Amino acid sequence: MYSANSNPRGSSRGAPAQAAPWTAAGHMHKIPMTPGQIAQEANIDESEVDDLTEKYESVIGKGSPLSHKLFAKLLKAVAQGRNLAEDDIDAFWKQVCLRTMKKDPAAAEPKKGVTIDNNALKLEDLKKMQSNFEQFARWYATSELRAPQPVVSSAVP
């Protein structure tokens, strides 16, 4: 058993033990970005990232993966007042998945039974994929959901 001041690799320098940087599949484990880093990379205000974080954590859970099913619930929380058809949600999910695969192929590793071929991605395969908050925030920063909706005036001149 290791004490709080021991290192699991045998060093006695007093450094706290750290989780191995590798996933079970042998991929490098990435340290999560801070809201400030996400905001800078996505070119949005940090306060907007904080708001997204709150909504994500209330719908999905802190640190939990984002699935297609939960994505629809998250979009309803983020885009309140917008009517989103199932086709729109599926198209947005495809954007998230493709962006994830391009940015971080290891993070987009599909569940069992999913074949990744960008030219032949099927909705049922995409629905089996997962994303995370950082990937969602990057997508949201450039999505049409973020753009303000035009105000339609009902006044007759």
Helices and strands as residue ranges (DSSP letters): H 35-42, H 46-59, E 66-67, H 68-78, H 86-103, H 123-126, E 130-131, H 133-142
